[in-house]
C-alpha cells in the first residue's frame, strides 16, 4: 500500500474504509473530486429552510411541552443524514471541504433559534459553493436566514430608517463585525470601529420574512439605513445592492485571501503552517479571484501537505474515521434481526465527545489545533468511546489496522493489537493509538 | 443497572454489561407454566475471554513434570499457607477459587481437564469466534442461540425494542432465535489493564502521552496501580458477581429466562501471571457463588459451563507469564452436576506428550462436554445436537456428567 494513498484518504478525506480500494493515483483522485459534480445525495424528506422556519413558527404558536419539540426532529434528521453521507462518501475530500467551510461560516444551534435550519444552511449555502467562488458562498451565507438569526441581523434596524425612527429600535453590529473579523478580511486588514458600524448599517434591512407562506430572506427597505456608507475607504450606495457590492469587495479583498489561506493551511498542512505555504494558497485565490476549487487544488500541490501525522483528529474526525474503519453502514441503528446494538446516533457520539454537530460555542467555530482537543479528560473520553464502539466489530483488528493506517501503523501498535486478549481490546488500542489519532 | 422484576416478567431476554464483564439472557419459555413436579432446568455459559491458563486454575501438582516447566508460577502445596486447595491428591484448585472448592466438596463442581474446542491456531479472535460458533469455522450464529431455537416452547412475539440499546450480543447467542440485548452502554469502560496498555502505546507521543497520563491520574488511577495490579476485569471487583447474582435472580423467576451467557475478561497473562490471575479468578469464584445465591432453589437443577478459547503454554515464558496454547480446563458447576471429581483424561506433561512441544495436549473436545450437558440437562436430541455443533461428529457426546 502506498503511504501517499492512505495519507490522501486520512488527511484530505475522512479516513479509509476497508471495503473500498485506495486510489492508485492519490493526487488525481483528490483533483477529480474538485471537478465535481457533487455526488452526495440526501433524502428528499429533509427540511428546507422554509420548512424549518414554518416549523419554528408553528412551535412558537403551539408552545408544545418539553420533550415534544416540533423543530428537534428536523435537526436530528438533518444531522444524521449529513453525517451518514460521510460514512460512504464517494467524494470524501469534497465532504471535508463542506465541513471546513461550514465551520468557517459557523451557524451554531446554541443561540438564535437556528436549530431547525442549521442543517439546511449547510446544504443550501455552503455545499453548492465549496469548489465555486468564495463571494458566491459569502453572499449565500449572509442572506441565509440561519446566519441572519444566529448573528442577530434580522432585527438590526438603521437608526435613521423609517422603522428606526418610529420603533425606536437600532443597529445590531453582530453580523457586520463577525463578517469582517471571522468570515472575510480579519483584523489583520486594520479596519476600525467606524468600519464595523458602517458595514452593519450597510446590512440593515437584510432580514427574514417569517410570515410568508414560503418564509425566507427579505430585504426590508423600511429598516435600511438611508444614504451612502464608507467601509474601509470605499463608498457603498444605499439599498440592498450596497450590501451585495460590499460583500463582493470584502470577499475579493487580498486580506480575505490571506485569511482563508491561513485557515486552509492550518486545516490541511499543520497547526503552524509555513508563511510560504500560506502565501502559495493566497496567491491561488488571488489569481483565480477566489475560486475555492483552485485553492483546494493548490493545497493538494503543497509538498508539506503530504507529511503524515502533522494534524490531530478532532472528535469529529476521529468518530468519522473510526466508523469508516469499522465499515459501519449509515443509519440510526440496526435493522430488525441485525445482531448489532441500536443507538448508533452519530450526533450523540459527537456531543458526548465535546463537539456537538453545528454546536460550536462561538461564531469562530471549532478550533483546528491539537492543543484544543487533546486535553486529559477529553483524551480519556475518546479512549472510553473507542472502547464502546469497538464492541461492534466483527472483522479482524489486524485487517482494520492495515486498511485504516497501512504503512503508517507503528510496529508497537501492531504488536499491541496482536497481543490483545480479545477483538474489542485490540480495536480500542488501534483507535486510541497516536497514529490513528492523527490525520 | 436497571435489572428489574418487570424485565423478567416481560420475559425479556437481555444482555447486560459492566466493564469487561457482561451477560446475555435467552428466554425460550416465557409464560410457560411448568407442571408441578416437572423439571425446569437452567443453563448458564460463562465465557472467559483471553485464554485461561488451565494449569494454574486446576493445578496437576501430582504430575512429576509440572514443576520443571513452571515452578515460579505454582502456588504452594496443599496444606501450606495460600496453598492449593486439594482435589483428591493429584489436582489442586488455585487458592483464589475457595468458593469452587466448596462446590467441589458438595459434589457440585466438575472440572474437566485437558479440553479444547478443536481449534488449533492460537489466535484469540478466531478461537473465540469458533468457540462461540460451535464449529471449526466462524458462523454467523452461536451455538447457544441454536440451543434456544431447539427448545420445545418458543415465544412468537419479538422482544421489546425499547430495551434493545447498547452493547452487542456475544456471538454465542446471536442467531435467528429471539435473544434481546440490553446494556447500559455508558456504564462500560476499559479495564485498568487496557487503560495501561493505551497509555503505554501513547507514552512517547508529545500530545497524547501526557494527556492520557494526566487524565488517568485525575480519574484516580495511579501509575503504580496501572503498572502493577492492573489485571482485574473492569467495573470494579464486584462487577461480575453482581451481574451474576442479577442473572441468577432473573433465571430463578418463574417466568424468567432459562438460558444465560456471561463473560469475563482478564485472562491473557503473558507477563506477571502469578499475580495477575488472582483478580480474575477471585471474581469468577465470587461470580459463580453469586449466581448460585441468585438462583436460590433453582440452583438444584442448574448447570453452569465455564469455558475459555484455549489454554496457555506449559512452559513459563521469559516474562513470568505464559503464551497462547491449546489444552486447558473447563468447569461444570451446579446442583445438577455430578461433581466432586475431576473429569477428562490427563495426558501428562512429559516433554514427549506436549502438543507441538509446548501445549497441554487436549484429550477431550469441549463440544463433547457441551453436547453431554445439553442432552442430559435440556433433553436435546442427538440429531439436533449435530446441527447445533456442525461438523463435530468426531466429538462424541460425553455421558455421565450430570446426576440425571
Interface residues (C-beta under 8 A of the other chain):
Chain A: X312 X336 X339 X340 X341 X342 X343 X370 X371 X374 X375 X376 X377 X378 X379 X380 X383 X384 X387 X388 X391 X392 X396 X397 X412 X413 X416 X419 X420 X421 X422 X423 X425 X426 X428 X429 X432 X433 X434 X437
Chain B: X49 X50 X51 X124 X125 X128 X158 X161 X164 X165 X166 X167 X168 X169 X174 X175 X181 X183 X185 X188 X189 X190 X194 X195 X197 X198 X200 X201 X202 X204 X205 X207 X208 X209 X211 X212 X213 X214 X215 X216 X217 X218 X219 X265 X266 X267 X268 X270
